[in-house]
Amino acid sequence: MKTNSFSILKTTMIAALILFSVSAFAQVNYTLSANPDLKVSGTSTLHDWDMKSSTATGKAEITLGNAKVVSIKNVTLTMPAESIKSGKGGMDKNAYAALDTKKHKEVKFNLKEFVAKGTSYEAVGDFTIAGVTKAAKFPVTATVVGDKVTFKGKHDFNLTDYNVDPPTALLGTVKTGNEVSIHFNVTFQPTK
């Protein structure tokens, strides 16, 4: 009888451990927190420049374990193209014309794969800029605090990859460089 009781106790403990570990690594729906830190930076024949936005929407399915990202999928991040601002109206106007924001109102990123690379990760997905979608691969760090996850990184690319002619100003005397970077520092929290 004692052996049978021990066997039942052992089976119950194993089942509880399995149930706990499955629930500890449960996938959760996440939403992008307010005020993301998004920036596009580049160069010109006159000076380096930045355009910033704190307006975007996003969602993800994230699994956490031991204060780390175990897996992430179904990530979408969408920024209104005209939410990026330089603080200089003329520069913003030229950028919006180059991006054809009347037709292409959003910049989007869709994650396809999130690969662990030592203490950081590599994001693989598609960027859609000015209506053109291209594959992208770039390094990302992920920091978990409580149930929130902050992703930080940047993607370097050429404007012409997305059929965007680098903007010019002052009758063509000031030219924007073709190489630009999208920097992001965004936090996702469980969807309520």
GIURUR-V941399 format. One record per residue. N is the residue number from 1. PSI is psi in whole degrees, -180 to 180 (999 if undefined). NEAR is the number of other C-alpha atoms within 8 Angstrom. Layout:
N_PSI_NEAR + N_PSI_NEAR
This chain:
1_-40_4 + 2_-38_5 + 3_-41_6 + 4_-41_7 + 5_-41_8 + 6_-40_8 + 7_-42_8 + 8_-43_8 + 9_-44_8 + 10_-45_8 + 11_-42_8 + 12_-42_8 + 13_-43_8 + 14_-44_8 + 15_-41_8 + 16_-42_8 + 17_-43_8 + 18_-46_8 + 19_-42_8 + 20_-45_8 + 21_-32_8 + 22_-43_8 + 23_-29_7 + 24_-26_8 + 25_29_10 + 26_140_8 + 27_136_8 + 28_143_8 + 29_132_10 + 30_154_12 + 31_146_12 + 32_130_13 + 33_162_9 + 34_155_6 + 35_55_7 + 36_156_14 + 37_101_10 + 38_139_12 + 39_139_13 + 40_129_12 + 41_154_12 + 42_-164_12 + 43_168_12 + 44_174_11 + 45_-13_8 + 46_-47_7 + 47_166_6 + 48_156_8 + 49_158_9 + 50_143_9 + 51_131_11 + 52_153_12 + 53_146_11 + 54_28_10 + 55_118_10 + 56_163_11 + 57_154_9 + 58_159_10 + 59_159_13 + 60_159_13 + 61_115_12 + 62_138_13 + 63_126_12 + 64_152_13 + 65_132_9 + 66_43_4 + 67_31_8 + 68_159_9 + 69_118_11 + 70_-44_9 + 71_157_8 + 72_136_12 + 73_173_11 + 74_43_10 + 75_129_13 + 76_141_11 + 77_126_11 + 78_127_11 + 79_129_11 + 80_128_11 + 81_-36_12 + 82_9_9 + 83_-16_10 + 84_131_12 + 85_141_10 + 86_-17_11 + 87_-1_6 + 88_111_7 + 89_-42_7 + 90_-41_6 + 91_-43_8 + 92_-45_12 + 93_-44_8 + 94_-41_11 + 95_-44_9 + 96_-37_11 + 97_-43_8 + 98_-37_10 + 99_-6_11 + 100_55_9 + 101_-14_12 + 102_-34_5 + 103_-38_5 + 104_90_12 + 105_-11_10 + 106_152_12 + 107_129_13 + 108_151_11 + 109_131_12 + 110_120_11 + 111_136_13 + 112_-34_11 + 113_145_9 + 114_106_12 + 115_128_7 + 116_133_8 + 117_81_7 + 118_-121_5 + 119_-2_6 + 120_-167_10 + 121_168_13 + 122_125_12 + 123_134_14 + 124_124_12 + 125_-159_12 + 126_130_12 + 127_138_12 + 128_115_11 + 129_129_12 + 130_35_14 + 131_1_7 + 132_131_8 + 133_129_9 + 134_148_9 + 135_145_8 + 136_147_10 + 137_126_9 + 138_155_10 + 139_147_11 + 140_143_12 + 141_149_10 + 142_128_12 + 143_127_8 + 144_124_11 + 145_110_7 + 146_-123_5 + 147_12_7 + 148_146_10 + 149_126_11 + 150_127_11 + 151_135_12 + 152_139_11 + 153_-170_11 + 154_152_11 + 155_121_11 + 156_138_8 + 157_172_8 + 158_138_9 + 159_-40_12 + 160_-19_9 + 161_-28_8 + 162_23_12 + 163_32_8 + 164_122_10 + 165_126_7 + 166_128_11 + 167_153_9 + 168_163_11 + 169_170_9 + 170_57_6 + 171_36_6 + 172_0_7 + 173_-24_7 + 174_123_11 + 175_136_12 + 176_140_11 + 177_153_10 + 178_-31_8 + 179_127_10 + 180_167_13 + 181_140_12 + 182_119_11 + 183_142_12 + 184_145_12 + 185_94_11 + 186_145_12 + 187_133_11 + 188_143_13 + 189_156_11 + 190_137_10 + 191_134_6 + 192_999_2
